[in-house]
């Protein structure tokens, strides 16, 4: 007989309706960006990160987080200007 192992994934979706339900489970990434400076930007797997935060170290961090998290990734980003 074959090896039949199932995979179960539980989805707790944040549809952006209201306040943060569990702030301790919500990631806020803060870093250098070029778009939406000083604005908290909601992100999910469908977000275009270059449009949302622009180029910079924040973009690189978000790409890595998104790739590591899987299909239901969501987070918030706060792009700030580069310090001179």
Buried (B, 14 or more C-beta within 10 A) or exposed (E): EEEEEEEEEEEEEBEEEEEEEEEEEEEEBEBBBBBBEEEEBEBEEEBEBBEBBBEBEBBEBBEEBBEEEEEEBBBBBBBBEEEE
